[in-house]
Amino acid sequence: MADDSAAGARPWLFPPGPSRPASLHPGGRRRGPRAVLFDRDGTLIEDVPYNGDPALVRPLPRVRAALTLLRDHGVALGVVSNQSGVARGRIGHAEVAAVRTRVETLLGPFGVWAVCPHGPADGCGCRKPAPGLVAAACRRLGVAPRHTVVIGDIGSDLDAARAAGAHGVLVPTPATRIAEVAAAPHRAPDLLTAVRALLRPVPGTAGAP
């Protein structure tokens, strides 16, 4: 079990280092978020429970295109991920880091990874739906939560966004509960559609802040 599995414990941040301001596309952008944070499993890559094996990393459809579009628009990117397998003793820091490296090899770099290594009963402030991961990622990127969008596949992703003062978009999978889909204020059928809506807001869709 992780040594810091306790109330008030902090998330793991990758890469280690000081906060830095998010870069903007030359000339700046006139619309859309300054940062987008993604859930990892079920949003960027296939959901393999407690995965610590980089060989099992498989990007989901249209993810590469969505990330490329955001990078082309100068949007800062991050990952916010609950990894209770650490608290359960199934994986450790090295395995989380190895999967992160593999994801970035396949999908390109992210400005920050904020990972909660705690379990549901640990009472930390970072495990989604708590706001800690979103808040920590925003601090690292130098972007206020109100200018940030969180994209995930379950209700706790959107709850964490709302609790942190960010905006949430649901991209459901077959594992997403029907009630979570119905409750989501903004949703899209896939990641690329969600990103296009954020960058070119249209009334009635998952518009950007």
C-alpha distance (Angstrom), angle and dihedral (degrees) to the residues before:
residue distance angle dihedral
M1 . . .
A2 3.77 . .
D3 3.81 113.5 .
D4 3.80 92.6 -132.6
S5 3.82 97.5 55.2
A6 3.80 96.2 127.6
A7 3.76 141.6 99.6
G8 3.77 111.5 -68.6
A9 3.81 93.1 19.9
R10 3.76 117.4 144.8
P11 3.79 129.6 -121.4
W12 3.77 123.2 -110.3
L13 3.81 112.5 -102.2
F14 3.79 124.7 -155.3
P15 2.95 127.3 -132.4
P16 3.80 97.6 27.6
G17 3.77 115.0 -130.4
P18 3.79 144.8 89.4
S19 3.77 125.6 -50.0
R20 3.77 116.4 -88.0
P21 3.80 132.4 -169.8
A22 3.77 117.9 -102.3
S23 3.79 115.0 -105.6
L24 3.77 120.5 -122.5
H25 3.76 130.0 -144.0
P26 3.83 110.9 -95.8
G27 3.77 107.2 -81.8
G28 3.79 91.6 19.2
R29 3.80 129.2 -103.3
R30 3.79 124.9 -86.0
R31 3.80 98.8 -156.3
G32 3.75 143.2 17.4
P33 3.80 133.0 48.6
R34 3.79 124.7 -45.5
A35 3.80 91.4 -139.6
V36 3.79 136.9 21.0
L37 3.79 121.6 -160.9
F38 3.79 120.6 -161.8
D39 3.75 133.6 -156.2
R40 3.81 107.6 -127.5
D41 3.80 110.9 -143.0
G42 3.79 114.7 55.1
T43 3.80 92.4 7.2
L44 3.81 108.3 55.5
I45 3.80 99.4 11.1
E46 3.79 138.8 15.4
D47 3.79 112.8 -76.0
V48 3.82 108.4 -109.6
P49 3.82 107.2 170.9
Y50 3.82 113.7 -115.3
N51 3.78 91.0 -8.6
G52 3.78 115.9 -173.8
D53 3.80 96.5 155.8
P54 3.82 115.6 97.5
A55 3.81 89.7 -158.9
L56 3.81 89.4 68.2
V57 3.80 94.5 56.9
R58 3.81 110.7 117.1
P59 3.83 120.8 172.3
L60 3.77 115.7 -132.4
P61 3.83 120.5 -118.1
R62 3.82 118.2 -73.8
V63 3.80 92.8 5.9
R64 3.82 95.6 116.9
A65 3.80 91.5 51.1
A66 3.81 91.9 48.6
L67 3.80 93.1 50.6
T68 3.80 92.2 46.4
L69 3.80 90.4 52.8
L70 3.80 92.1 51.7
R71 3.80 92.8 47.1
D72 3.79 90.4 49.2
H73 3.81 87.9 56.1
G74 3.79 93.1 49.6
V75 3.80 95.6 -111.9
A76 3.81 115.6 157.2
L77 3.81 113.1 -123.3
G78 3.78 132.9 -151.1
V79 3.79 142.8 163.5
V80 3.81 125.6 -130.7
S81 3.79 113.6 -170.2
N82 3.81 138.3 170.2
Q83 3.81 109.1 -141.4
S84 3.79 105.8 -179.7
G85 3.79 88.8 163.5
V86 3.79 85.9 84.1
A87 3.81 92.6 59.1
R88 3.80 89.8 44.1
G89 3.80 91.4 54.0
R90 3.82 93.6 -116.7
I91 3.82 96.6 115.4
G92 3.79 137.5 9.2
H93 3.79 141.1 -152.1
A94 3.81 92.5 -79.5
E95 3.81 92.7 54.3
V96 3.81 93.0 47.4
A97 3.80 89.3 49.9
A98 3.81 92.2 47.6
V99 3.80 92.6 52.8
R100 3.80 89.6 47.4
T101 3.80 90.2 53.2
R102 3.80 91.5 50.0
V103 3.80 92.5 49.0
E104 3.79 90.7 52.0
T105 3.80 91.2 47.2
L106 3.81 89.0 56.2
L107 3.81 100.8 34.6
G108 3.80 106.7 23.4
P109 3.80 131.6 -109.5
F110 3.79 128.3 -38.3
G111 3.78 122.2 -155.5
V112 3.79 92.9 -130.9
W113 3.78 142.4 3.0
A114 3.79 115.4 -155.8
V115 3.81 111.1 -169.2
C116 3.80 128.2 -176.4
P117 3.83 109.1 -147.7
H118 3.80 94.1 -175.7
G119 3.78 132.8 103.9
P120 3.81 128.6 -120.1
A121 3.81 92.5 -98.8
D122 3.80 97.3 46.9
G123 3.79 95.3 88.6
C124 3.80 96.1 -137.3
G125 3.78 122.9 157.8
C126 3.77 96.0 -130.5
R127 3.79 105.5 60.3
K128 3.79 109.7 101.9
P129 3.05 128.3 -83.5
A130 3.83 81.6 44.4
P131 3.82 113.1 83.0
G132 3.82 99.1 -124.0
L133 3.80 99.3 101.2
V134 3.79 93.5 47.3
A135 3.80 92.4 45.9
A136 3.81 92.8 48.2
A137 3.80 92.8 48.2
C138 3.79 91.9 49.1
R139 3.80 91.2 50.9
R140 3.78 91.6 50.6
L141 3.81 92.0 49.3
G142 3.79 93.5 43.7
V143 3.80 92.5 -125.5
A144 3.80 125.4 127.5
P145 3.82 115.1 -119.9
R146 3.81 90.3 -120.3
H147 3.82 88.1 64.7
T148 3.82 92.4 46.8
V149 3.81 133.0 89.7
V150 3.80 123.9 -157.7
I151 3.80 117.1 -154.4
G152 3.78 120.0 -164.3
D153 3.77 145.0 143.4
I154 3.82 102.3 -120.8
G155 3.76 138.2 50.1
S156 3.80 95.5 -105.3
D157 3.81 89.6 64.0
L158 3.79 90.6 58.3
D159 3.80 92.1 41.3
A160 3.81 90.2 54.7
A161 3.79 90.4 49.7
R162 3.79 92.3 50.7
A163 3.81 93.0 45.9
A164 3.82 90.2 52.7
G165 3.80 94.0 46.9
A166 3.82 94.4 -107.0
H167 3.79 130.8 121.5
G168 3.81 123.2 -102.9
V169 3.80 133.9 -148.4
L170 3.80 122.8 -172.7
V171 3.80 120.6 -144.8
P172 3.80 101.3 -174.8
T173 3.79 126.8 -148.0
P174 3.82 127.7 -167.2
A175 3.82 86.3 -90.1
T176 3.82 93.9 57.8
R177 3.78 112.3 106.8
I178 3.80 116.6 -113.8
A179 3.80 90.6 -126.8
E180 3.81 90.7 55.3
V181 3.79 91.5 52.1
A182 3.79 91.5 48.8
A183 3.81 92.5 48.6
A184 3.81 96.6 48.0
P185 3.83 111.2 108.4
H186 3.82 90.5 -156.6
R187 3.78 127.0 25.7
A188 3.78 140.4 157.8
P189 3.81 134.5 -166.3
D190 3.80 94.1 -121.3
L191 3.77 140.9 2.1
L192 3.79 97.5 -99.2
T193 3.80 92.1 52.3
A194 3.81 89.6 49.5
V195 3.79 92.6 50.9
R196 3.78 93.9 47.2
A197 3.80 89.3 53.0
L198 3.80 91.1 50.5
L199 3.78 93.2 52.0
R200 3.79 96.0 41.3
P201 3.81 104.7 31.0
V202 3.76 117.3 -155.8
P203 3.83 122.0 -172.3
G204 3.79 110.3 -98.0
T205 3.82 96.0 23.4
A206 3.79 134.4 89.9
G207 3.79 91.4 -66.5
A208 3.78 124.4 -169.8
P209 3.79 121.6 -108.6
